[in-house]
Amino acid sequence: SNVLHAMMTVAPDAFGLSVRDRVLPVVPLFHANSWSLAFAAPMSGASLVMPGAKLDGPSIYELLRAERVTMTAAVPTVWFALLQ
């Protein structure tokens, strides 16, 4: 199921990941928002940016900016922290 999910993720009518993308999964890889990202990023040649332990708003913003992230996956609480 993870492979099928990853194949859907790289499809043009879904997320359309490509070699030009930089993917930041903010949620854990076992979460539904990032099940396929660990497979889809390398499958498409995209860079996979891992967030590390700091998941506060300023740290996520710095990663988005510094790594030029083009696609990310997170839950609403992460985005609310980023907005604050």
Backbone torsions as a table, in degrees:
resi	resn	phi	psi	omega
1	SER	NA	-34.5	178.5
2	ASN	-65.1	-38.2	178.7
3	VAL	-66.5	-44.0	177.8
4	LEU	-62.9	-39.8	177.9
5	HIS	-63.9	-41.5	178.3
6	ALA	-65.3	-40.8	178.5
7	MET	-62.5	-37.9	177.0
8	MET	-66.9	-38.6	-177.6
9	THR	-62.7	-36.6	-179.0
10	VAL	-85.1	-7.0	179.8
11	ALA	-65.3	143.3	-178.0
12	PRO	-59.5	-32.0	-178.9
13	ASP	-87.0	1.3	174.5
14	ALA	-108.4	-115.4	177.9
15	PHE	-84.8	-22.9	176.9
16	GLY	59.2	40.9	179.4
17	LEU	-60.5	143.0	178.3
18	SER	-142.9	179.6	-179.2
19	VAL	-62.5	-18.0	-179.8
20	ARG	-83.5	-8.4	-174.8
21	ASP	-90.1	156.2	174.6
22	ARG	-129.7	113.8	-169.6
23	VAL	-103.6	129.7	177.9
24	LEU	-120.3	100.6	173.8
25	PRO	-83.3	109.4	-177.9
26	VAL	-83.2	-30.2	177.7
27	VAL	-82.2	158.9	178.2
28	PRO	-59.0	150.9	-177.1
29	LEU	-66.6	-13.5	175.7
30	PHE	-87.0	-4.3	179.4
31	HIS	-81.6	148.6	-178.3
32	ALA	-57.9	-29.5	179.7
33	ASN	-71.1	-10.7	179.7
34	SER	-140.1	19.0	178.2
35	TRP	-48.7	-48.1	-171.5
36	SER	-92.9	-11.5	-172.0
37	LEU	-63.7	-33.1	178.8
38	ALA	-65.0	-23.6	178.5
39	PHE	-99.9	-39.2	-174.6
40	ALA	-68.7	-38.0	-179.8
41	ALA	-61.5	-53.9	178.5
42	PRO	-66.7	-31.9	179.3
43	MET	-60.7	-36.2	-177.7
44	SER	-95.7	-8.3	-177.2
45	GLY	87.8	6.7	179.5
46	ALA	-73.8	154.4	175.1
47	SER	-80.0	140.7	178.7
48	LEU	-109.3	113.0	-179.1
49	VAL	-99.0	118.0	-178.6
50	MET	-96.6	134.6	-172.1
51	PRO	-76.7	-24.0	-176.6
52	GLY	78.1	-158.6	-173.2
53	ALA	-83.1	-22.7	-176.8
54	LYS	-86.6	107.7	-179.0
55	LEU	-115.7	21.7	177.2
56	ASP	-79.1	163.6	-176.7
57	GLY	-53.0	-52.6	-179.4
58	PRO	-61.2	-38.2	180.0
59	SER	-67.6	-41.3	178.1
60	ILE	-65.5	-43.1	178.3
61	TYR	-58.5	-44.5	-179.0
62	GLU	-62.6	-40.3	176.9
63	LEU	-64.2	-45.0	179.0
64	LEU	-57.8	-43.5	-177.6
65	ARG	-73.9	-52.9	-173.8
66	ALA	-66.8	-37.5	-177.1
67	GLU	-92.5	-0.7	179.9
68	ARG	52.7	51.9	-177.9
69	VAL	-66.2	134.4	179.2
70	THR	-107.5	-17.5	179.3
71	MET	-147.3	136.4	179.3
72	THR	-141.9	162.8	177.4
73	ALA	-136.4	125.6	-179.9
74	ALA	-155.5	168.7	176.9
75	VAL	-95.6	162.2	-177.3
76	PRO	-54.7	-35.2	-178.9
77	THR	-62.1	-32.2	176.8
78	VAL	-67.1	-44.1	-178.8
79	TRP	-68.5	-36.0	175.9
80	PHE	-63.0	-40.9	177.4
81	ALA	-64.4	-37.0	178.9
82	LEU	-67.0	-40.0	179.6
83	LEU	-67.2	-31.8	-179.3
84	GLN	-74.3	NA	NA
